[in-house]
Amino acid sequence: MSKLQDQFDKLLEEQADLTKRFQEKAQELFKETTKEFFDRNPAITAVIWTQYTPYFNDGDTCEFSVHEPYFTNADSDQFEDIARHGEYDGDEEGVWSESDWIFTSDSKYCTDRRKEMNLEGTDPESISKFSRLIQSSEMEDVMKAMFGDHVRVVATRDGFDVDDCDHD
């Protein structure tokens, strides 16, 4: 039996090593992807999202997820004025914080909203792709390993700021 146990132990070590290497490579690629995103979107100063495991899910299993990101042109001292659901609560004129669908939807509301915003320096396709990437089920383990659980992440050209967040 000990020979079989040794084989399982070795297999588990290999799995742990593969997982670690995968997460390191995924984190490296994510940082490069984020840099490329900001290069394509000079008007966007930050992407803000929360990620957490809910405390209660109506009896269903509570599972970790990355929630809808918000793209903003706010200055760094205004990031705290962007609420959990993306609304900008500050006093500065011309600041916007929107989800990806504002940039890509053909609805009248989105079209009118885009006219109000100065969107020069934004790339709707890359905004949509970035949003889908960070919310994909395939990235959940990577996002959790990089930033943690029950956090608010602010991604900027200079890196990532991660703070604990309260959620229902």
Sine and cosine of phi, psi and omega as CSV:
sin_phi,cos_phi,sin_psi,cos_psi,sin_omega,cos_omega
0.00,0.00,-0.55,0.83,-0.04,-1.00
-0.91,0.40,-0.50,0.86,0.04,-1.00
-0.91,0.41,-0.66,0.75,0.05,-1.00
-0.91,0.41,-0.65,0.76,0.02,-1.00
-0.89,0.46,-0.64,0.77,0.04,-1.00
-0.89,0.46,-0.64,0.77,0.03,-1.00
-0.90,0.43,-0.67,0.75,0.05,-1.00
-0.91,0.42,-0.68,0.74,0.03,-1.00
-0.86,0.50,-0.68,0.73,0.02,-1.00
-0.91,0.42,-0.68,0.74,0.02,-1.00
-0.88,0.47,-0.67,0.74,0.03,-1.00
-0.91,0.42,-0.61,0.79,0.07,-1.00
-0.90,0.44,-0.67,0.74,0.03,-1.00
-0.89,0.45,-0.65,0.76,0.03,-1.00
-0.89,0.45,-0.70,0.71,0.01,-1.00
-0.88,0.47,-0.65,0.76,0.02,-1.00
-0.91,0.41,-0.69,0.73,0.03,-1.00
-0.89,0.46,-0.67,0.74,0.02,-1.00
-0.88,0.48,-0.70,0.71,0.00,-1.00
-0.89,0.45,-0.72,0.70,0.01,-1.00
-0.90,0.43,-0.64,0.77,0.04,-1.00
-0.88,0.48,-0.75,0.66,-0.04,-1.00
-0.90,0.43,-0.63,0.78,0.04,-1.00
-0.89,0.45,-0.70,0.71,0.00,-1.00
-0.92,0.40,-0.67,0.74,0.01,-1.00
-0.89,0.45,-0.65,0.76,0.03,-1.00
-0.90,0.44,-0.67,0.75,0.04,-1.00
-0.88,0.47,-0.72,0.69,0.02,-1.00
-0.91,0.42,-0.60,0.80,0.01,-1.00
-0.91,0.42,-0.65,0.76,0.04,-1.00
-0.89,0.45,-0.66,0.75,0.05,-1.00
-0.91,0.41,-0.65,0.76,0.03,-1.00
-0.89,0.47,-0.67,0.74,0.00,-1.00
-0.91,0.42,-0.67,0.74,0.05,-1.00
-0.87,0.49,-0.73,0.69,0.02,-1.00
-0.88,0.48,-0.63,0.77,0.03,-1.00
-0.85,0.53,-0.75,0.66,-0.02,-1.00
-0.93,0.37,-0.53,0.85,0.09,-1.00
-0.89,0.45,-0.59,0.81,-0.01,-1.00
-0.99,0.14,-0.25,0.97,-0.09,-1.00
-0.74,-0.67,0.93,0.36,-0.05,-1.00
-0.89,0.45,-0.37,0.93,0.00,-1.00
-0.98,0.21,-0.29,0.96,0.00,-1.00
-1.00,-0.02,0.82,-0.57,-0.02,-1.00
-1.00,-0.09,-0.39,0.92,-0.03,-1.00
-0.36,-0.93,0.44,-0.90,0.20,-0.98
-0.86,-0.51,0.80,-0.61,-0.10,-0.99
-0.84,-0.54,0.74,-0.67,0.05,-1.00
-0.50,-0.87,0.31,-0.95,0.15,-0.99
-0.93,-0.36,0.45,-0.89,0.08,-1.00
-0.58,-0.81,0.75,-0.66,-0.05,-1.00
-0.20,-0.98,0.24,-0.97,0.16,-0.99
-0.99,-0.16,0.84,-0.54,-0.01,-1.00
-0.89,0.45,0.46,-0.89,0.04,-1.00
-0.98,0.19,-0.43,0.90,-0.04,-1.00
-0.52,-0.86,0.64,-0.77,-0.03,-1.00
-0.64,-0.77,0.78,0.63,0.04,-1.00
0.77,0.64,0.61,0.80,0.04,-1.00
1.00,0.00,-0.25,0.97,0.06,-1.00
-0.98,0.18,0.25,-0.97,0.03,-1.00
-0.89,0.45,0.72,-0.69,0.05,-1.00
-1.00,0.08,0.88,-0.48,-0.05,-1.00
-0.83,-0.56,0.62,-0.79,0.03,-1.00
-0.87,0.49,0.62,-0.79,0.13,-0.99
-0.40,-0.91,0.37,-0.93,0.10,-0.99
-0.99,-0.12,0.77,-0.63,-0.08,-1.00
-1.00,-0.08,0.20,-0.98,-0.12,-0.99
-0.77,0.64,0.80,-0.60,0.05,-1.00
-0.99,0.15,0.41,-0.91,0.07,-1.00
-0.85,-0.53,0.70,-0.72,-0.05,-1.00
-0.96,-0.28,0.75,-0.66,-0.11,-0.99
-0.68,-0.73,0.37,-0.93,0.12,-0.99
-0.95,-0.30,0.21,0.98,-0.04,-1.00
-0.91,0.41,0.48,-0.88,0.15,-0.99
-0.96,0.27,0.35,-0.94,-0.08,-1.00
-0.85,0.53,-0.54,0.84,0.02,-1.00
-0.97,0.26,-0.07,1.00,0.02,-1.00
-0.97,-0.26,-0.08,1.00,-0.04,-1.00
-0.85,0.53,-0.57,0.82,0.01,-1.00
-0.93,0.38,-0.28,0.96,0.04,-1.00
-1.00,0.07,0.05,1.00,0.06,-1.00
-0.99,-0.16,0.91,-0.42,-0.07,-1.00
-0.94,0.33,0.17,-0.98,-0.04,-1.00
-0.83,0.56,-0.57,0.82,-0.02,-1.00
-0.99,-0.13,0.37,0.93,0.16,-0.99
1.00,0.01,-0.18,0.98,-0.03,-1.00
-0.93,0.36,0.68,-0.73,0.08,-1.00
-1.00,0.05,0.86,-0.51,-0.06,-1.00
-0.97,-0.26,0.18,0.98,-0.03,-1.00
-1.00,0.07,-0.06,-1.00,-0.08,-1.00
-0.97,-0.25,-0.13,0.99,-0.08,-1.00
-0.95,0.31,0.75,-0.66,0.04,-1.00
-0.96,0.29,0.58,-0.82,0.10,-0.99
0.99,0.11,-0.01,1.00,0.03,-1.00
-1.00,0.08,0.71,-0.70,0.05,-1.00
-0.76,-0.64,0.43,-0.90,0.08,-1.00
-0.57,-0.82,0.92,-0.38,-0.14,-0.99
-0.68,-0.74,0.43,-0.91,0.11,-0.99
-0.99,0.15,0.18,-0.98,-0.11,-0.99
-0.88,0.47,-0.50,0.87,-0.08,-1.00
-0.92,0.40,-0.43,0.90,0.06,-1.00
-0.87,0.49,-0.60,0.80,-0.07,-1.00
-0.98,0.19,-0.33,0.95,-0.15,-0.99
-0.85,-0.52,-0.34,0.94,-0.09,-1.00
-0.97,0.25,0.53,-0.85,0.05,-1.00
-0.99,-0.10,0.16,0.99,0.00,-1.00
-0.90,0.43,0.41,-0.91,0.01,-1.00
-0.86,0.51,-0.69,0.72,0.00,-1.00
-0.84,0.54,-0.76,0.66,-0.04,-1.00
-0.92,0.40,-0.65,0.76,0.03,-1.00
-0.88,0.48,-0.70,0.71,0.04,-1.00
-0.90,0.43,-0.66,0.75,-0.02,-1.00
-0.90,0.43,-0.66,0.75,0.02,-1.00
-0.89,0.46,-0.55,0.83,0.04,-1.00
-0.91,0.40,-0.54,0.84,0.02,-1.00
-0.95,0.31,-0.51,0.86,-0.07,-1.00
-1.00,-0.04,0.53,-0.85,0.15,-0.99
-1.00,0.04,0.98,-0.21,-0.10,-1.00
-0.99,-0.17,0.17,0.99,0.09,-1.00
-0.87,0.49,0.74,-0.67,-0.04,-1.00
1.00,-0.03,0.36,0.93,0.12,-0.99
-0.81,-0.59,0.55,-0.84,0.01,-1.00
-0.87,-0.50,0.99,-0.14,-0.08,-1.00
-0.80,0.59,-0.61,0.79,-0.02,-1.00
-0.90,0.43,-0.70,0.71,0.00,-1.00
-0.94,0.34,-0.51,0.86,0.07,-1.00
-0.89,0.45,-0.74,0.68,0.02,-1.00
-0.88,0.47,-0.70,0.71,-0.01,-1.00
-0.91,0.42,-0.66,0.75,0.00,-1.00
-0.90,0.44,-0.69,0.73,0.02,-1.00
-0.87,0.49,-0.73,0.69,0.01,-1.00
-0.90,0.44,-0.64,0.77,-0.01,-1.00
-0.86,0.51,-0.81,0.59,-0.11,-0.99
-0.95,0.33,-0.35,0.94,0.01,-1.00
-0.99,-0.12,0.00,1.00,-0.05,-1.00
-0.95,0.31,0.57,-0.82,0.01,-1.00
-0.89,0.45,-0.48,0.88,0.01,-1.00
-0.92,0.40,-0.42,0.91,-0.04,-1.00
-1.00,-0.10,-0.08,1.00,-0.11,-0.99
-0.83,0.55,-0.74,0.67,-0.02,-1.00
-0.90,0.44,-0.63,0.78,0.00,-1.00
-0.91,0.41,-0.73,0.68,-0.02,-1.00
-0.89,0.46,-0.66,0.75,0.01,-1.00
-0.91,0.41,-0.67,0.74,0.02,-1.00
-0.91,0.41,-0.62,0.79,-0.04,-1.00
-0.95,0.30,-0.71,0.71,-0.20,-0.98
-0.90,-0.44,-0.37,0.93,0.02,-1.00
0.98,-0.22,-0.10,-1.00,-0.02,-1.00
-0.92,-0.38,0.53,-0.85,0.02,-1.00
0.89,0.45,0.77,0.64,-0.05,-1.00
-0.73,-0.69,0.35,-0.94,0.17,-0.99
-0.92,-0.38,0.80,-0.60,-0.06,-1.00
-0.93,-0.36,0.74,-0.68,0.12,-0.99
-0.88,-0.47,0.93,-0.36,0.04,-1.00
-0.99,-0.12,0.78,-0.63,0.06,-1.00
-0.74,-0.67,0.05,-1.00,0.06,-1.00
-0.86,0.51,-0.46,0.89,-0.06,-1.00
-1.00,0.03,-0.11,0.99,-0.01,-1.00
0.68,-0.73,-0.49,-0.87,-0.10,-1.00
-0.80,-0.60,0.67,-0.74,0.10,-0.99
-0.89,-0.45,0.81,-0.59,-0.07,-1.00
-0.84,-0.54,0.80,-0.60,0.03,-1.00
-0.76,-0.65,0.48,-0.88,0.12,-0.99
-0.88,0.48,0.53,-0.85,0.04,-1.00
-0.74,-0.67,0.50,-0.87,0.12,-0.99
-1.00,-0.07,0.61,-0.79,0.04,-1.00
-0.47,-0.88,0.33,-0.95,0.00,-1.00
-1.00,0.10,0.00,0.00,0.00,0.00
